[in-house]
Amino acid sequence: MLYYLGYLTIDKALSRIGRLALRIPNLFMSKLFAQCTADLKLKPSKVFSDSVLDIAALQNVQDDISSFAESCTAFLSSIFTNQVLTHMSEMALNLTLFTKLDSMDAVFSEMQKSLRVVGDGEKFADLVVTVNVGQDNECTYLFELKYTTKTDATEAKIKTLIKDATDQVQRYKSALEFRDREVKAYAMVFAGSECVHCG
């Protein structure tokens, strides 16, 4: 039904004889599915709404946001079981953190924000969080998120994810949209619910 309505399309690379694979066709549909998931699954959950993220370091425009990273770990640990985390993806992580931040009045959050990066063209930032909007100390925090399951979290894989996320976020920080704005860029790598790197 979703295929015939245009919400999904055929993934030719993964389809085989007798087995049809479907995928989300574009970013618009991806965001639509994400919003539906957030509204129908995440937001109604009492565990989700009762959990908190420590954004004090962000609001105080600090460089050390380890308290925020630790609160992300505590938040994810409280709402997801190990079984869910085994099947988690980077997109699901992004959606979950965005939905929680978006429910907080003190910040303005954007997920998969379109950016124009000189020499790279259009890129999409995982998570963009602006604090103290309209004030002298307004600041934008740019996050590139990477995820691996606990069982796949070898030292080599973590190092690769950190490098990839760091390279991406540094390129994105130079986007035209951030010109004349204070921007702090962070690579955040999660192994299961644990934020194993934030820097």
C-alpha positions as a Markdown table, in Angstrom:
| # | Residue | x | y | z |
|---|---|---|---|---|
| 1 | Met | 0.0 | 0.0 | 0.0 |
| 2 | Leu | 2.8 | 2.5 | 0.9 |
| 3 | Tyr | 4.5 | 1.6 | -2.3 |
| 4 | Tyr | 1.4 | 2.3 | -4.4 |
| 5 | Leu | 0.8 | 5.6 | -2.6 |
| 6 | Gly | 4.4 | 6.7 | -3.4 |
| 7 | Tyr | 5.7 | 6.7 | 0.2 |
| 8 | Leu | 8.1 | 3.9 | -0.6 |
| 9 | Thr | 10.0 | 2.9 | -3.8 |
| 10 | Ile | 11.7 | -0.3 | -5.0 |
| 11 | Asp | 15.4 | -0.7 | -4.0 |
| 12 | Lys | 16.8 | -2.3 | -7.1 |
| 13 | Ala | 20.2 | -3.0 | -5.4 |
| 14 | Leu | 18.7 | -5.1 | -2.6 |
| 15 | Ser | 15.8 | -6.7 | -4.5 |
| 16 | Arg | 16.3 | -10.3 | -5.7 |
| 17 | Ile | 14.1 | -12.8 | -7.6 |
| 18 | Gly | 11.2 | -13.6 | -5.4 |
| 19 | Arg | 12.1 | -10.9 | -2.9 |
| 20 | Leu | 11.3 | -7.3 | -3.3 |
| 21 | Ala | 13.1 | -4.7 | -1.2 |
| 22 | Leu | 11.6 | -1.3 | -0.6 |
| 23 | Arg | 13.2 | 2.0 | 0.6 |
| 24 | Ile | 12.2 | 5.5 | 1.5 |
| 25 | Pro | 12.7 | 7.4 | -1.8 |
| 26 | Asn | 13.9 | 10.8 | -0.7 |
| 27 | Leu | 14.6 | 13.2 | 2.2 |
| 28 | Phe | 11.1 | 14.7 | 2.2 |
| 29 | Met | 9.6 | 11.2 | 2.7 |
| 30 | Ser | 12.3 | 10.4 | 5.2 |
| 31 | Lys | 11.4 | 13.4 | 7.3 |
| 32 | Leu | 7.7 | 12.6 | 7.0 |
| 33 | Phe | 8.2 | 9.0 | 8.3 |
| 34 | Ala | 10.4 | 10.4 | 11.1 |
| 35 | Gln | 7.8 | 12.9 | 12.2 |
| 36 | Cys | 5.1 | 10.2 | 12.2 |
| 37 | Thr | 7.3 | 7.9 | 14.3 |
| 38 | Ala | 8.1 | 10.8 | 16.7 |
| 39 | Asp | 4.4 | 11.8 | 17.1 |
| 40 | Leu | 2.9 | 8.3 | 17.3 |
| 41 | Lys | 5.7 | 6.3 | 19.1 |
| 42 | Leu | 8.1 | 8.5 | 21.0 |
| 43 | Lys | 6.1 | 11.5 | 22.3 |
| 44 | Pro | 3.2 | 9.6 | 23.9 |
| 45 | Ser | 5.6 | 7.5 | 26.0 |
| 46 | Lys | 5.7 | 8.6 | 29.6 |
| 47 | Val | 9.3 | 7.3 | 29.9 |
| 48 | Phe | 10.3 | 9.5 | 27.0 |
| 49 | Ser | 8.6 | 12.6 | 28.4 |
| 50 | Asp | 9.8 | 12.1 | 31.9 |
| 51 | Ser | 13.5 | 11.7 | 30.9 |
| 52 | Val | 15.6 | 14.8 | 30.7 |
| 53 | Leu | 18.6 | 16.1 | 28.8 |
| 54 | Asp | 21.1 | 18.3 | 30.6 |
| 55 | Ile | 21.5 | 21.3 | 28.3 |
| 56 | Ala | 23.0 | 23.7 | 30.8 |
| 57 | Ala | 26.4 | 23.6 | 29.2 |
| 58 | Leu | 24.9 | 24.5 | 25.8 |
| 59 | Gln | 22.9 | 27.4 | 27.3 |
| 60 | Asn | 26.0 | 28.7 | 29.0 |
| 61 | Val | 27.8 | 28.4 | 25.6 |
| 62 | Gln | 30.5 | 26.2 | 27.0 |
| 63 | Asp | 33.0 | 24.2 | 25.0 |
| 64 | Asp | 33.0 | 21.3 | 27.4 |
| 65 | Ile | 29.6 | 19.6 | 26.9 |
| 66 | Ser | 30.4 | 16.3 | 28.5 |
| 67 | Ser | 27.4 | 16.8 | 30.9 |
| 68 | Phe | 25.1 | 16.9 | 27.8 |
| 69 | Ala | 26.7 | 13.8 | 26.3 |
| 70 | Glu | 26.3 | 11.9 | 29.7 |
| 71 | Ser | 22.6 | 12.9 | 29.8 |
| 72 | Cys | 22.2 | 11.6 | 26.3 |
| 73 | Thr | 23.5 | 8.2 | 27.4 |
| 74 | Ala | 21.2 | 8.2 | 30.5 |
| 75 | Phe | 18.2 | 9.2 | 28.3 |
| 76 | Leu | 18.8 | 6.5 | 25.7 |
| 77 | Ser | 19.4 | 3.9 | 28.4 |
| 78 | Ser | 16.1 | 4.7 | 30.0 |
| 79 | Ile | 13.9 | 4.5 | 26.9 |
| 80 | Phe | 15.5 | 1.7 | 24.9 |
| 81 | Thr | 16.1 | -2.0 | 25.8 |
| 82 | Asn | 19.2 | -3.8 | 24.7 |
| 83 | Gln | 17.1 | -5.6 | 22.1 |
| 84 | Val | 16.1 | -2.3 | 20.5 |
| 85 | Leu | 19.6 | -1.0 | 20.6 |
| 86 | Thr | 20.8 | -4.1 | 18.7 |
| 87 | His | 18.6 | -3.0 | 15.8 |
| 88 | Met | 19.1 | 0.7 | 16.2 |
| 89 | Ser | 20.4 | 2.9 | 13.3 |
| 90 | Glu | 22.0 | 6.2 | 13.0 |
| 91 | Met | 18.8 | 7.7 | 11.7 |
| 92 | Ala | 16.8 | 6.3 | 14.6 |
| 93 | Leu | 19.4 | 7.8 | 17.0 |
| 94 | Asn | 19.2 | 11.2 | 15.2 |
| 95 | Leu | 15.4 | 11.1 | 15.3 |
| 96 | Thr | 15.2 | 10.2 | 19.0 |
| 97 | Leu | 17.6 | 13.0 | 20.1 |
| 98 | Phe | 16.0 | 15.5 | 17.8 |
| 99 | Thr | 12.5 | 14.7 | 19.1 |
| 100 | Lys | 13.6 | 15.1 | 22.7 |
| 101 | Leu | 15.4 | 18.4 | 22.1 |
| 102 | Asp | 12.5 | 19.6 | 20.0 |
| 103 | Ser | 10.2 | 19.1 | 22.9 |
| 104 | Met | 12.3 | 21.5 | 25.1 |
| 105 | Asp | 11.4 | 25.2 | 25.0 |
| 106 | Ala | 14.9 | 26.4 | 25.7 |
| 107 | Val | 16.4 | 25.3 | 22.4 |
| 108 | Phe | 15.6 | 25.4 | 18.7 |
| 109 | Ser | 16.5 | 22.1 | 17.0 |
| 110 | Glu | 16.7 | 21.0 | 13.4 |
| 111 | Met | 17.3 | 17.5 | 12.0 |
| 112 | Gln | 18.9 | 16.8 | 8.6 |
| 113 | Lys | 19.4 | 20.5 | 8.0 |
| 114 | Ser | 20.3 | 21.4 | 4.5 |
| 115 | Leu | 23.6 | 23.2 | 4.3 |
| 116 | Arg | 25.5 | 24.8 | 1.4 |
| 117 | Val | 29.2 | 23.8 | 1.8 |
| 118 | Val | 31.6 | 25.5 | -0.6 |
| 119 | Gly | 33.3 | 22.9 | -2.7 |
| 120 | Asp | 31.0 | 20.1 | -1.5 |
| 121 | Gly | 27.6 | 21.4 | -2.6 |
| 122 | Glu | 24.5 | 20.6 | -0.5 |
| 123 | Lys | 25.0 | 18.5 | 2.6 |
| 124 | Phe | 22.7 | 17.6 | 5.5 |
| 125 | Ala | 23.7 | 18.1 | 9.1 |
| 126 | Asp | 22.4 | 15.4 | 11.5 |
| 127 | Leu | 21.5 | 17.8 | 14.3 |
| 128 | Val | 21.7 | 21.5 | 14.7 |
| 129 | Val | 20.8 | 23.0 | 18.0 |
| 130 | Thr | 20.6 | 26.8 | 18.6 |
| 131 | Val | 20.5 | 28.2 | 22.2 |
| 132 | Asn | 19.7 | 31.6 | 23.5 |
| 133 | Val | 17.9 | 32.6 | 20.3 |
| 134 | Gly | 17.8 | 36.3 | 19.7 |
| 135 | Gln | 20.2 | 37.1 | 22.6 |
| 136 | Asp | 23.8 | 38.4 | 22.6 |
| 137 | Asn | 25.1 | 35.0 | 23.5 |
| 138 | Glu | 23.1 | 33.1 | 20.8 |
| 139 | Cys | 25.1 | 30.0 | 19.8 |
| 140 | Thr | 24.6 | 27.1 | 17.4 |
| 141 | Tyr | 25.8 | 23.6 | 18.2 |
| 142 | Leu | 26.4 | 21.4 | 15.2 |
| 143 | Phe | 26.4 | 17.6 | 15.8 |
| 144 | Glu | 27.4 | 14.8 | 13.5 |
| 145 | Leu | 26.1 | 11.5 | 15.0 |
| 146 | Lys | 27.5 | 8.1 | 14.4 |
| 147 | Tyr | 26.2 | 4.8 | 15.8 |
| 148 | Thr | 27.3 | 1.3 | 16.2 |
| 149 | Thr | 25.9 | -1.6 | 18.3 |
| 150 | Lys | 27.8 | -2.6 | 21.4 |
| 151 | Thr | 28.8 | -5.9 | 19.8 |
| 152 | Asp | 30.3 | -4.2 | 16.8 |
| 153 | Ala | 32.0 | -1.5 | 18.8 |
| 154 | Thr | 35.6 | -2.5 | 18.3 |
| 155 | Glu | 38.4 | 0.0 | 19.0 |
| 156 | Ala | 39.2 | 0.3 | 15.3 |
| 157 | Lys | 35.5 | 0.9 | 14.4 |
| 158 | Ile | 35.1 | 3.6 | 17.0 |
| 159 | Lys | 38.3 | 5.3 | 15.7 |
| 160 | Thr | 36.9 | 5.2 | 12.2 |
| 161 | Leu | 33.5 | 6.6 | 13.2 |
| 162 | Ile | 35.2 | 9.4 | 15.2 |
| 163 | Lys | 37.4 | 10.3 | 12.2 |
| 164 | Asp | 34.4 | 10.2 | 9.8 |
| 165 | Ala | 32.2 | 12.3 | 12.1 |
| 166 | Thr | 34.9 | 14.8 | 12.8 |
| 167 | Asp | 35.8 | 15.3 | 9.2 |
| 168 | Gln | 32.1 | 15.8 | 8.3 |
| 169 | Val | 31.3 | 18.2 | 11.1 |
| 170 | Gln | 34.3 | 20.4 | 10.4 |
| 171 | Arg | 33.3 | 20.7 | 6.7 |
| 172 | Tyr | 29.7 | 21.4 | 7.7 |
| 173 | Lys | 30.8 | 24.1 | 10.1 |
| 174 | Ser | 32.0 | 26.2 | 7.1 |
| 175 | Ala | 28.5 | 26.2 | 5.5 |
| 176 | Leu | 27.2 | 29.5 | 4.1 |
| 177 | Glu | 24.2 | 29.2 | 6.5 |
| 178 | Phe | 26.6 | 29.6 | 9.5 |
| 179 | Arg | 28.4 | 32.7 | 8.2 |
| 180 | Asp | 28.6 | 35.4 | 10.9 |
| 181 | Arg | 27.2 | 33.0 | 13.5 |
| 182 | Glu | 28.9 | 31.5 | 16.5 |
| 183 | Val | 29.0 | 27.7 | 15.8 |
| 184 | Lys | 30.5 | 25.0 | 17.9 |
| 185 | Ala | 30.9 | 21.7 | 16.1 |
| 186 | Tyr | 31.0 | 18.2 | 17.7 |
| 187 | Ala | 31.3 | 14.6 | 16.6 |
| 188 | Met | 29.2 | 12.3 | 18.8 |
| 189 | Val | 29.7 | 8.6 | 18.6 |
| 190 | Phe | 27.4 | 6.1 | 20.3 |
| 191 | Ala | 28.0 | 2.5 | 21.0 |
| 192 | Gly | 24.6 | 1.3 | 21.9 |
| 193 | Ser | 23.1 | 3.8 | 24.3 |
| 194 | Glu | 26.5 | 5.1 | 25.5 |
| 195 | Cys | 28.1 | 8.2 | 24.1 |
| 196 | Val | 31.7 | 7.0 | 23.8 |
| 197 | His | 33.0 | 10.2 | 22.1 |
| 198 | Cys | 31.9 | 13.8 | 22.1 |
| 199 | Gly | 34.5 | 16.2 | 20.8 |
